[in-house]
Amino acid sequence: MNCEKCNAEMVAFVDGVSCGIKCPNCGYNIVTSCLRIKDIPAETCTIMIGASEKPEIAALRTIADICHCNYVEAQKKLKSGFELKNLTVYKAQLILQKLDKAGIIYTAVPVFSDL
């Protein structure tokens, strides 16, 4: 396939869970998800959420979304801290991205270094 912008030959690539084709000339690319289930470790993970005395609304919204609860329950969880256990690596990584975005303090076991 040729690049839409400069007509150079596109090159296929795989980078983590992303894959697609990229133009080596101008950098134009088409990217999609490329989940290869066999490459995702089968081990389970635990995420420990740190306690927060006065959680911000973004944190409440995020915890309510992750735990499928209302804001009052999310606030109780955040005030005492809690754990999410027996998560697959893939699910844990999705949750960690949400926690990072909301600025929520956590510890994950095992430690993920490539998010």
C-alpha positions, -999 to 999 in steps of 0.1 A, spaced: 0 0 0 12 35 -8 11 66 14 -18 89 8 4 120 14 36 113 -4 29 80 -24 59 62 -7 56 25 2 40 20 37 58 -3 62 40 -26 87 48 -23 124 38 -37 158 46 -17 190 31 -32 222 -6 -34 217 -6 -10 187 0 -21 151 -5 -6 117 13 8 87 36 38 86 52 58 59 90 59 64 92 90 42 67 115 58 56 96 90 19 93 80 4 63 97 -27 42 102 -28 26 136 -51 1 154 -51 -21 184 -33 -54 181 -41 -75 212 -24 -108 211 -39 -127 240 -11 -152 241 14 -123 249 -6 -111 280 6 -128 312 -19 -150 329 -9 -140 364 -33 -119 385 -27 -85 399 -37 -65 429 -40 -27 430 -40 -10 464 -57 24 464 -43 49 489 -66 67 514 -76 103 507 -92 125 533 -108 149 508 -110 133 474 -116 155 444 -147 150 422 -125 134 394 -113 108 419 -148 101 431 -160 98 395 -131 74 386 -136 52 416 -174 51 411 -167 40 375 -141 13 384 -161 -1 413 -196 3 398 -208 22 428 -223 56 436 -203 87 447 -211 82 484 -197 46 483 -167 58 463 -160 85 489 -161 59 517 -137 36 498 -113 65 491 -114 77 527 -102 43 540 -83 30 511 -90 -3 495 -77 -31 472 -88 -45 439 -77 -81 438 -74 -109 412 -73 -86 382 -59 -98 349 -29 -79 337 -49 -63 309 -77 -52 332 -52 -39 357 -35 -18 331 -68 -3 320 -76 6 356 -41 20 363 -45 44 333 -78 57 348 -62 61 382 -32 80 367 -55 103 348 -75 111 379 -43 116 400 -52 88 424 -24 73 445 -20 36 442 4 6 444 2 -22 420 16 -57 424 32 -68 402 47 -34 393 40 -23 357 68 -3 341 56 -1 306 22 17 307 
